[in-house]
Amino acid sequence: MEQVLSSLQALIIRALPTFFLVLILHFYLKAMFFSPLEKLLQERKDATTGTKKAAEEALAKAEAKAAEYESKIRDARGQIYKEQEAIRARFRQDQADQVAEARSKSVAQVREFRNQLDGEIAAAKAGLAIQSEALAEQISRSILAGRA
């Protein structure tokens, strides 16, 4: 067992320089390679995160502007529809006024023609009354003349 311990001691003594060399190499690589690499990776991550945030903010602004434009377009369309409806209402009112005017003119013409027709009927009745009296006299004369 003593021989094993002495061999182990010799092995450890021979391995100590390698151990210290590896330890020194570790700290050297950490200081010279891994720390700057981690710093660079962190900077890249920060830049990427900042760019992503800027892109998200730009996208949010663009969406807000698009929503604002859509709202304005919707309002403008609504205004156009209101104006068109007002024009249609005016057109319908003009048509209704024209129809009412034409109706009143036709009613006035019908009254005038009726009055004229009533006058003609009255004149015809008066003429027929005169003619019937004349015919009645003529018939009565001819009857009386035929008896006499």
C-alpha positions in Angstrom: 0.0 0.0 0.0 2.9 2.2 0.7 4.2 1.6 -2.7 0.9 2.7 -4.2 0.9 5.8 -2.1 4.4 6.7 -3.2 3.5 6.1 -6.8 0.5 8.2 -6.4 2.6 10.9 -4.8 5.0 10.8 -7.7 2.2 10.9 -10.2 0.6 13.9 -8.4 4.0 15.7 -8.3 4.4 15.2 -12.0 0.8 16.3 -12.7 1.0 19.5 -10.7 2.8 21.5 -13.4 0.2 20.3 -16.0 -2.6 21.2 -13.5 -1.3 24.7 -13.0 -0.7 25.1 -16.7 -4.3 24.2 -17.4 -5.4 26.5 -14.6 -3.4 29.4 -16.0 -4.7 28.6 -19.5 -8.2 28.6 -18.2 -7.9 32.1 -16.7 -5.9 33.4 -19.7 -8.6 32.1 -22.1 -11.3 33.5 -19.9 -9.7 36.9 -19.7 -8.5 37.1 -23.3 -11.1 35.2 -25.3 -14.4 34.3 -23.5 -14.9 37.7 -21.7 -14.6 39.8 -25.0 -16.7 37.2 -26.8 -19.4 37.3 -24.1 -19.2 41.1 -24.2 -19.6 41.1 -28.0 -22.5 38.6 -27.9 -24.2 40.8 -25.2 -23.8 43.9 -27.4 -25.2 42.0 -30.4 -28.1 40.9 -28.3 -28.8 44.4 -27.0 -28.5 45.8 -30.6 -30.9 43.1 -31.9 -33.3 43.7 -29.0 -33.2 47.4 -29.6 -33.8 46.9 -33.3 -36.7 44.6 -32.6 -38.2 47.2 -30.2 -37.7 49.9 -32.8 -39.4 47.7 -35.4 -42.2 46.9 -33.1 -42.7 50.6 -32.3 -42.6 51.5 -36.0 -45.1 48.7 -36.7 -47.4 50.0 -33.9 -47.2 53.5 -35.3 -47.9 52.3 -38.8 -50.9 50.3 -37.6 -52.2 53.4 -35.7 -51.8 55.5 -38.8 -53.6 52.9 -40.9 -56.4 52.8 -38.4 -56.5 56.6 -38.4 -56.6 56.7 -42.2 -59.3 54.0 -42.3 -61.3 56.1 -39.8 -60.9 59.2 -41.9 -61.9 57.3 -45.1 -65.0 55.9 -43.3 -65.9 59.4 -42.1 -65.4 60.8 -45.7 -67.5 58.0 -47.1 -70.2 58.7 -44.6 -70.1 62.4 -45.5 -70.3 61.5 -49.2 -73.3 59.2 -48.6 -75.0 62.0 -46.6 -74.4 64.5 -49.4 -75.7 62.0 -52.0 -78.8 61.3 -49.9 -79.4 65.1 -49.5 -79.1 65.4 -53.3 -81.5 62.5 -53.8 -84.0 64.0 -51.3 -83.8 67.4 -53.2 -84.3 65.6 -56.5 -87.3 63.7 -55.1 -88.7 66.9 -53.7 -88.2 68.7 -57.0 -90.0 65.8 -58.7 -92.8 65.9 -56.2 -93.1 69.7 -56.7 -93.2 69.2 -60.4 -95.9 66.5 -60.1 -97.9 68.7 -57.8 -97.7 71.6 -60.2 -98.6 69.5 -63.1 -101.6 68.0 -61.1 -102.8 71.5 -60.1 -102.5 72.6 -63.8 -104.4 69.6 -65.0 -107.1 70.1 -62.2 -107.4 73.7 -63.3 -107.7 72.7 -67.0 -110.3 70.1 -66.1 -112.3 72.7 -64.2 -112.0 75.1 -67.1 -113.1 72.4 -69.5 -116.0 71.4 -67.2 -117.1 75.0 -66.9 -116.9 75.4 -70.6 -118.7 72.1 -71.1 -121.4 73.1 -68.6 -121.8 76.3 -70.5 -122.1 74.4 -73.8 -124.6 72.0 -72.2 -126.7 74.9 -70.8 -126.6 76.5 -74.2 -127.5 73.2 -75.9 -130.4 72.7 -73.4 -131.6 76.2 -73.9 -131.3 75.7 -77.7 -133.1 72.3 -77.4 -135.8 73.9 -75.2 -136.4 76.6 -77.8 -136.3 74.0 -80.6 -138.7 71.7 -78.7 -141.1 74.5 -78.1 -140.9 75.4 -81.8 -141.4 71.8 -82.8 -144.2 71.4 -80.3 -145.9 74.5 -81.8 -145.3 73.1 -85.3 -146.7 69.7 -84.4 -149.7 71.2 -82.6 -150.3 73.5 -85.7 -150.0 70.6 -88.1 -152.3 68.5 -85.9 -154.8 71.4 -85.6 -154.4 72.2 -89.2 -155.1 68.5 -90.1 -158.3 68.5 -88.1 -159.5 71.7 -89.3 
